[in-house]
Amino acid sequence: MTDVALPTPVRPKLGGIEGLRGIAALAVLVYHAARHVDAAFGMPRLMTLFQAGHVGVDLFFVLSGFLILHVHGADIGRPTRLRHYVRQRFTRVMPLYWIALLFTVAKLAGGGHGIPDAGHFIRSLLLLPGWQEPILGPAWSLQHELLFYLVFAVLILHRGAGLVLLGLWGVFLVCGLGGMWEGHVPFQIAGHYNLEFFMGMAVALAMPRLTRGGLLLGAGAVLLVIAGAVESLGGLDGHGALARLYYGVPSTLVIAGLVALSRRPGGLSLPRWLAGLGGASYSIYLFQFLFMGLAVKLWERAGLNGPEWAMGLFAVMIVAGLAGGLAMTRLVERPLLRLMRGRPHKNVVPPVLEPA
């Protein structure tokens, strides 16, 4: 009997997750703007207020673990799906990143900072793990992403081997919470942020049984506020190993709650502006420094350099980062994805959400 190609099943639209991506991108952007203004004008209260904005990165890591297993879980143990998986991941992450990287290199050269050496450029271009930070600041998180994608690819090639590798990596990361690997293994491999991929995958596994979304969302949100307050008061190192638990676990609860609410009859509707912000989250994340840096230069040329203008600069940086990211989504990211992926067949529904 001849096999009949069946349409890909329609996944429920998880609108709450898309909105959370927008909130996460905005939180990171505001955090970076506050950090710049504090460094330039000495505004510790502003920095204290938005110190916990970096939690947006924790949300992105947990989201990536959830989305990869949610979107590609059916591909596990099916080697013939590896090509599709690699194509989806490559087209989603790398081309836009390369454009942002080239813009950054051009900015460095034009600003008199010189061109990075060839070795540093190649490592940044390929997002290779190592001891040196990538040229484009936010790309450090993409180095973690690519490592996770590679481990998941092994799962697709061979379920058993992938589970063993995933388990060994998890044990390796837990052992590293005590600083065992610090200074001996590149941070992209042993970094504590990688634990949040596991948290996200746990949400995907529990997805059919998730209920009481409001309770999960509320509990996660309260715990995030508490963790942020503790960090702002100096009781927590927001970039340390324990912070990945203090921020990662509540982020997991928030995502689980949103998934549960989005799967209810009628789903979870989003304001149009929030849905648009979520759709542009990757561009906002990648290009934020470029557009905020441009805003700072224009601000300085206008002669508004005094501390009395600090809050104005803070607002302008946020607007510039958001507007620039939204523009890059419309003018570059979406056309680029259409070009590289082509038009999907009318009977095939593409993944509703793609991880940043």
Buried (B, 14 or more C-beta within 10 A) or exposed (E): EEEEEEEBEEEEBBBBBBBBBBBBBBBBBBBBBBBBBBEBBEBEEBBBBBBBBBBBBBBBBBBBBBBBBBBBBEBBBBEEBBEEBEEBBEBBBBBBBEBBBEBBBEBBEEEEEEEBEEEBBEBBBEBBBBEEEBBBEBBBBBBBBBBBBEBBBBBBBBEEEBBEBBEEBBEBBEEBBEEEBEEEBBBBBBBBBBBBBBBBBBBBEEBEEBEEBEEBBBBBBEBBEEBBBBBBEEEBEBEBBEBBBBBBBBBBBBBBBBBBBBBEEEBBEBEEEBBBBBBBBBBBBBBBBBBBBBBBEEBEEEEBBEEEBBEEBBEBBBBBBBEBBBBBBBEBBBEBBEEEEEEEEEEEEBBBBBBB
